[in-house]
Amino acid sequence: MEGVESLALAIESTEGLLLRFLEDVPDDVRVTQAAGLPNHFIWTLGHCAMTMHKLASKIDGVSLPADDFSDGAGRDPERFDAQAVCKGSTPETDAGHYPSMERGRAIYSNACRRLASTVRGIDPGELNSTRDWNGTSIPVIDLVLRVCFHNGVHAGQVLDLRRALGMPRIIG
């Protein structure tokens, strides 16, 4: 395995990585935050999903899926508000502004599948072509790896939040 298949598998591996730490999080704590920690559980799912869709959009030209994201014009319990989970947004404490954990996990899984599928569809010669990412031109191959790392960083934040809230350990 090499090239696009390896990148797609890396994306798919981040699905289980993050979801493993969120499978037992109940809805009543999905917007709970702890002192000194930046994000809550459901924001993390939406943020990581949106980031993966953003990258897929940079590759395939298809925008955020309307079934999973609204455009910021209001709240819908079945979708994330794109403005509420984008880079630089502040997680809100009103659970009504976010989908349930079950729906959030499904949206995250949808994003993993979309990005992996999009990457599999790239001509290997296009991996070094660049896309604008927050004002910087970056090769597609680097963006895919960056998004995988991004999901891992947020998985670490989820583990910190679990610990701070006294939730059961998942690893070590």
ROKOL-395635 format. One record per residue (C-alpha): residue number from 1; residue in one letter; x, y, z. Coordinates in steps of 0.05 Angstrom, whole numbers. Layout:
<banus>
<banu><i>NUM</i><aa>A</aa><u>X</u><v>Y</v><w>Z</w></banu>
...
</banus>
This chain:
<banus>
<banu><i>1</i><aa>M</aa><u>0</u><v>0</v><w>0</w></banu>
<banu><i>2</i><aa>E</aa><u>24</u><v>69</v><w>-16</w></banu>
<banu><i>3</i><aa>G</aa><u>1</u><v>137</v><w>-38</w></banu>
<banu><i>4</i><aa>V</aa><u>-73</u><v>152</v><w>-36</w></banu>
<banu><i>5</i><aa>E</aa><u>-92</u><v>86</v><w>-4</w></banu>
<banu><i>6</i><aa>S</aa><u>-44</u><v>96</v><w>54</w></banu>
<banu><i>7</i><aa>L</aa><u>-71</u><v>167</v><w>64</w></banu>
<banu><i>8</i><aa>A</aa><u>-143</u><v>142</v><w>62</w></banu>
<banu><i>9</i><aa>L</aa><u>-128</u><v>88</v><w>113</w></banu>
<banu><i>10</i><aa>A</aa><u>-95</u><v>140</v><w>158</w></banu>
<banu><i>11</i><aa>I</aa><u>-159</u><v>181</v><w>156</w></banu>
<banu><i>12</i><aa>E</aa><u>-201</u><v>120</v><w>170</w></banu>
<banu><i>13</i><aa>S</aa><u>-157</u><v>103</v><w>230</w></banu>
<banu><i>14</i><aa>T</aa><u>-175</u><v>170</v><w>262</w></banu>
<banu><i>15</i><aa>E</aa><u>-248</u><v>151</v><w>262</w></banu>
<banu><i>16</i><aa>G</aa><u>-238</u><v>95</v><w>312</w></banu>
<banu><i>17</i><aa>L</aa><u>-185</u><v>134</v><w>350</w></banu>
<banu><i>18</i><aa>L</aa><u>-231</u><v>191</v><w>369</w></banu>
<banu><i>19</i><aa>L</aa><u>-296</u><v>152</v><w>373</w></banu>
<banu><i>20</i><aa>R</aa><u>-265</u><v>102</v><w>421</w></banu>
<banu><i>21</i><aa>F</aa><u>-259</u><v>158</v><w>472</w></banu>
<banu><i>22</i><aa>L</aa><u>-329</u><v>184</v><w>461</w></banu>
<banu><i>23</i><aa>E</aa><u>-372</u><v>120</v><w>456</w></banu>
<banu><i>24</i><aa>D</aa><u>-394</u><v>123</v><w>529</w></banu>
<banu><i>25</i><aa>V</aa><u>-404</u><v>198</v><w>535</w></banu>
<banu><i>26</i><aa>P</aa><u>-477</u><v>210</v><w>554</w></banu>
<banu><i>27</i><aa>D</aa><u>-517</u><v>267</v><w>525</w></banu>
<banu><i>28</i><aa>D</aa><u>-524</u><v>302</v><w>592</w></banu>
<banu><i>29</i><aa>V</aa><u>-449</u><v>317</v><w>594</w></banu>
<banu><i>30</i><aa>R</aa><u>-436</u><v>331</v><w>521</w></banu>
<banu><i>31</i><aa>V</aa><u>-428</u><v>406</v><w>532</w></banu>
<banu><i>32</i><aa>T</aa><u>-393</u><v>400</v><w>600</w></banu>
<banu><i>33</i><aa>Q</aa><u>-325</u><v>434</v><w>603</w></banu>
<banu><i>34</i><aa>A</aa><u>-271</u><v>431</v><w>655</w></banu>
<banu><i>35</i><aa>A</aa><u>-228</u><v>488</v><w>681</w></banu>
<banu><i>36</i><aa>G</aa><u>-167</u><v>499</v><w>638</w></banu>
<banu><i>37</i><aa>L</aa><u>-192</u><v>456</v><w>580</w></banu>
<banu><i>38</i><aa>P</aa><u>-215</u><v>490</v><w>516</w></banu>
<banu><i>39</i><aa>N</aa><u>-269</u><v>446</v><w>486</w></banu>
<banu><i>40</i><aa>H</aa><u>-326</u><v>399</v><w>503</w></banu>
<banu><i>41</i><aa>F</aa><u>-343</u><v>332</v><w>474</w></banu>
<banu><i>42</i><aa>I</aa><u>-396</u><v>350</v><w>423</w></banu>
<banu><i>43</i><aa>W</aa><u>-359</u><v>412</v><w>398</w></banu>
<banu><i>44</i><aa>T</aa><u>-298</u><v>368</v><w>385</w></banu>
<banu><i>45</i><aa>L</aa><u>-339</u><v>319</v><w>342</w></banu>
<banu><i>46</i><aa>G</aa><u>-368</u><v>376</v><w>301</w></banu>
<banu><i>47</i><aa>H</aa><u>-303</u><v>413</v><w>294</w></banu>
<banu><i>48</i><aa>C</aa><u>-264</u><v>352</v><w>271</w></banu>
<banu><i>49</i><aa>A</aa><u>-320</u><v>332</v><w>223</w></banu>
<banu><i>50</i><aa>M</aa><u>-323</u><v>401</v><w>193</w></banu>
<banu><i>51</i><aa>T</aa><u>-247</u><v>404</v><w>185</w></banu>
<banu><i>52</i><aa>M</aa><u>-248</u><v>339</v><w>146</w></banu>
<banu><i>53</i><aa>H</aa><u>-306</u><v>363</v><w>103</w></banu>
<banu><i>54</i><aa>K</aa><u>-269</u><v>428</v><w>91</w></banu>
<banu><i>55</i><aa>L</aa><u>-209</u><v>390</v><w>65</w></banu>
<banu><i>56</i><aa>A</aa><u>-252</u><v>344</v><w>22</w></banu>
<banu><i>57</i><aa>S</aa><u>-285</u><v>407</v><w>-7</w></banu>
<banu><i>58</i><aa>K</aa><u>-216</u><v>435</v><w>-24</w></banu>
<banu><i>59</i><aa>I</aa><u>-203</u><v>371</v><w>-64</w></banu>
<banu><i>60</i><aa>D</aa><u>-271</u><v>355</v><w>-96</w></banu>
<banu><i>61</i><aa>G</aa><u>-306</u><v>423</v><w>-96</w></banu>
<banu><i>62</i><aa>V</aa><u>-368</u><v>396</v><w>-60</w></banu>
<banu><i>63</i><aa>S</aa><u>-390</u><v>438</v><w>0</w></banu>
<banu><i>64</i><aa>L</aa><u>-409</u><v>416</v><w>70</w></banu>
<banu><i>65</i><aa>P</aa><u>-466</u><v>365</v><w>69</w></banu>
<banu><i>66</i><aa>A</aa><u>-531</u><v>400</v><w>87</w></banu>
<banu><i>67</i><aa>D</aa><u>-555</u><v>337</v><w>124</w></banu>
<banu><i>68</i><aa>D</aa><u>-499</u><v>346</v><w>174</w></banu>
<banu><i>69</i><aa>F</aa><u>-485</u><v>421</v><w>177</w></banu>
<banu><i>70</i><aa>S</aa><u>-526</u><v>485</v><w>176</w></banu>
<banu><i>71</i><aa>D</aa><u>-499</u><v>550</v><w>150</w></banu>
<banu><i>72</i><aa>G</aa><u>-500</u><v>588</v><w>216</w></banu>
<banu><i>73</i><aa>A</aa><u>-570</u><v>616</v><w>207</w></banu>
<banu><i>74</i><aa>G</aa><u>-599</u><v>577</v><w>265</w></banu>
<banu><i>75</i><aa>R</aa><u>-597</u><v>516</v><w>308</w></banu>
<banu><i>76</i><aa>D</aa><u>-621</u><v>447</v><w>287</w></banu>
<banu><i>77</i><aa>P</aa><u>-614</u><v>388</v><w>335</w></banu>
<banu><i>78</i><aa>E</aa><u>-597</u><v>342</v><w>277</w></banu>
<banu><i>79</i><aa>R</aa><u>-539</u><v>383</v><w>249</w></banu>
<banu><i>80</i><aa>F</aa><u>-479</u><v>422</v><w>272</w></banu>
<banu><i>81</i><aa>D</aa><u>-480</u><v>497</v><w>260</w></banu>
<banu><i>82</i><aa>A</aa><u>-417</u><v>507</v><w>218</w></banu>
<banu><i>83</i><aa>Q</aa><u>-403</u><v>574</v><w>251</w></banu>
<banu><i>84</i><aa>A</aa><u>-408</u><v>544</v><w>321</w></banu>
<banu><i>85</i><aa>V</aa><u>-354</u><v>491</v><w>308</w></banu>
<banu><i>86</i><aa>C</aa><u>-306</u><v>527</v><w>260</w></banu>
<banu><i>87</i><aa>K</aa><u>-235</u><v>546</v><w>276</w></banu>
<banu><i>88</i><aa>G</aa><u>-236</u><v>602</v><w>327</w></banu>
<banu><i>89</i><aa>S</aa><u>-306</u><v>588</v><w>352</w></banu>
<banu><i>90</i><aa>T</aa><u>-321</u><v>583</v><w>426</w></banu>
<banu><i>91</i><aa>P</aa><u>-358</u><v>521</v><w>450</w></banu>
<banu><i>92</i><aa>E</aa><u>-427</u><v>539</v><w>476</w></banu>
<banu><i>93</i><aa>T</aa><u>-456</u><v>509</v><w>540</w></banu>
<banu><i>94</i><aa>D</aa><u>-528</u><v>504</v><w>514</w></banu>
<banu><i>95</i><aa>A</aa><u>-537</u><v>431</v><w>494</w></banu>
<banu><i>96</i><aa>G</aa><u>-596</u><v>451</v><w>450</w></banu>
<banu><i>97</i><aa>H</aa><u>-546</u><v>483</v><w>403</w></banu>
<banu><i>98</i><aa>Y</aa><u>-515</u><v>416</v><w>386</w></banu>
<banu><i>99</i><aa>P</aa><u>-538</u><v>348</v><w>362</w></banu>
<banu><i>100</i><aa>S</aa><u>-540</u><v>288</v><w>408</w></banu>
<banu><i>101</i><aa>M</aa><u>-476</u><v>248</v><w>419</w></banu>
<banu><i>102</i><aa>E</aa><u>-503</u><v>192</v><w>376</w></banu>
<banu><i>103</i><aa>R</aa><u>-518</u><v>240</v><w>319</w></banu>
<banu><i>104</i><aa>G</aa><u>-451</u><v>276</v><w>330</w></banu>
<banu><i>105</i><aa>R</aa><u>-413</u><v>210</v><w>325</w></banu>
<banu><i>106</i><aa>A</aa><u>-451</u><v>193</v><w>261</w></banu>
<banu><i>107</i><aa>I</aa><u>-433</u><v>261</v><w>231</w></banu>
<banu><i>108</i><aa>Y</aa><u>-360</u><v>251</v><w>249</w></banu>
<banu><i>109</i><aa>S</aa><u>-361</u><v>181</v><w>217</w></banu>
<banu><i>110</i><aa>N</aa><u>-394</u><v>210</v><w>154</w></banu>
<banu><i>111</i><aa>A</aa><u>-337</u><v>261</v><w>149</w></banu>
<banu><i>112</i><aa>C</aa><u>-283</u><v>207</v><w>157</w></banu>
<banu><i>113</i><aa>R</aa><u>-315</u><v>166</v><w>102</w></banu>
<banu><i>114</i><aa>R</aa><u>-323</u><v>225</v><w>56</w></banu>
<banu><i>115</i><aa>L</aa><u>-251</u><v>248</v><w>63</w></banu>
<banu><i>116</i><aa>A</aa><u>-224</u><v>178</v><w>56</w></banu>
<banu><i>117</i><aa>S</aa><u>-266</u><v>167</v><w>-7</w></banu>
<banu><i>118</i><aa>T</aa><u>-245</u><v>235</v><w>-35</w></banu>
<banu><i>119</i><aa>V</aa><u>-172</u><v>219</v><w>-23</w></banu>
<banu><i>120</i><aa>R</aa><u>-179</u><v>151</v><w>-56</w></banu>
<banu><i>121</i><aa>G</aa><u>-207</u><v>187</v><w>-117</w></banu>
<banu><i>122</i><aa>I</aa><u>-146</u><v>232</v><w>-125</w></banu>
<banu><i>123</i><aa>D</aa><u>-98</u><v>218</v><w>-182</w></banu>
<banu><i>124</i><aa>P</aa><u>-32</u><v>203</v><w>-145</w></banu>
<banu><i>125</i><aa>G</aa><u>1</u><v>256</v><w>-187</w></banu>
<banu><i>126</i><aa>E</aa><u>-44</u><v>308</v><w>-154</w></banu>
<banu><i>127</i><aa>L</aa><u>-20</u><v>294</v><w>-83</w></banu>
<banu><i>128</i><aa>N</aa><u>33</u><v>347</v><w>-89</w></banu>
<banu><i>129</i><aa>S</aa><u>-14</u><v>399</v><w>-119</w></banu>
<banu><i>130</i><aa>T</aa><u>-30</u><v>454</v><w>-69</w></banu>
<banu><i>131</i><aa>R</aa><u>-93</u><v>481</v><w>-38</w></banu>
<banu><i>132</i><aa>D</aa><u>-105</u><v>544</v><w>2</w></banu>
<banu><i>133</i><aa>W</aa><u>-111</u><v>528</v><w>76</w></banu>
<banu><i>134</i><aa>N</aa><u>-124</u><v>588</v><w>120</w></banu>
<banu><i>135</i><aa>G</aa><u>-84</u><v>633</v><w>75</w></banu>
<banu><i>136</i><aa>T</aa><u>-26</u><v>586</v><w>62</w></banu>
<banu><i>137</i><aa>S</aa><u>-15</u><v>543</v><w>0</w></banu>
<banu><i>138</i><aa>I</aa><u>-2</u><v>472</v><w>23</w></banu>
<banu><i>139</i><aa>P</aa><u>5</u><v>406</v><w>-16</w></banu>
<banu><i>140</i><aa>V</aa><u>-55</u><v>359</v><w>-12</w></banu>
<banu><i>141</i><aa>I</aa><u>-12</u><v>303</v><w>17</w></banu>
<banu><i>142</i><aa>D</aa><u>10</u><v>348</v><w>74</w></banu>
<banu><i>143</i><aa>L</aa><u>-61</u><v>372</v><w>87</w></banu>
<banu><i>144</i><aa>V</aa><u>-87</u><v>301</v><w>93</w></banu>
<banu><i>145</i><aa>L</aa><u>-32</u><v>284</v><w>143</w></banu>
<banu><i>146</i><aa>R</aa><u>-45</u><v>350</v><w>180</w></banu>
<banu><i>147</i><aa>V</aa><u>-119</u><v>334</v><w>187</w></banu>
<banu><i>148</i><aa>C</aa><u>-103</u><v>265</v><w>214</w></banu>
<banu><i>149</i><aa>F</aa><u>-56</u><v>297</v><w>265</w></banu>
<banu><i>150</i><aa>H</aa><u>-110</u><v>349</v><w>281</w></banu>
<banu><i>151</i><aa>N</aa><u>-159</u><v>293</v><w>298</w></banu>
<banu><i>152</i><aa>G</aa><u>-106</u><v>262</v><w>343</w></banu>
<banu><i>153</i><aa>V</aa><u>-94</u><v>327</v><w>379</w></banu>
<banu><i>154</i><aa>H</aa><u>-169</u><v>333</v><w>393</w></banu>
<banu><i>155</i><aa>A</aa><u>-171</u><v>260</v><w>416</w></banu>
<banu><i>156</i><aa>G</aa><u>-119</u><v>280</v><w>468</w></banu>
<banu><i>157</i><aa>Q</aa><u>-162</u><v>337</v><w>490</w></banu>
<banu><i>158</i><aa>V</aa><u>-221</u><v>289</v><w>498</w></banu>
<banu><i>159</i><aa>L</aa><u>-178</u><v>244</v><w>542</w></banu>
<banu><i>160</i><aa>D</aa><u>-158</u><v>304</v><w>585</w></banu>
<banu><i>161</i><aa>L</aa><u>-232</u><v>324</v><w>592</w></banu>
<banu><i>162</i><aa>R</aa><u>-251</u><v>253</v><w>611</w></banu>
<banu><i>163</i><aa>R</aa><u>-198</u><v>253</v><w>665</w></banu>
<banu><i>164</i><aa>A</aa><u>-219</u><v>321</v><w>691</w></banu>
<banu><i>165</i><aa>L</aa><u>-292</u><v>299</v><w>695</w></banu>
<banu><i>166</i><aa>G</aa><u>-274</u><v>234</v><w>731</w></banu>
<banu><i>167</i><aa>M</aa><u>-298</u><v>190</v><w>675</w></banu>
<banu><i>168</i><aa>P</aa><u>-272</u><v>118</v><w>668</w></banu>
<banu><i>169</i><aa>R</aa><u>-204</u><v>109</v><w>636</w></banu>
<banu><i>170</i><aa>I</aa><u>-201</u><v>84</v><w>565</w></banu>
<banu><i>171</i><aa>I</aa><u>-126</u><v>73</v><w>558</w></banu>
<banu><i>172</i><aa>G</aa><u>-69</u><v>65</v><w>608</w></banu>
</banus>
